[in-house]
């Protein structure tokens, strides 16, 4: 199962920072990132691509989004 990064309730750039840190930790090849704003969704998606990872899927979840990313 993919590791979950819960960035809900955090303002930018914190969701990006914790997502990039999880990517750089290198112990997963897939992550699920939870965010609660459109801005965080866009910024995390851009940061994911900048790290050489891909956004597999973005689903609405509650008041935010579930972003699935992979190497």
Secondary structure, DSSP 8 states (H G I E B T S, - for coil): --EEEE-TT--TTHHHHHHHHHHHH-S-SEEEEEE-SHHHHHHHHHHHHHTT-EEEEEEEETTEEEEEEE-
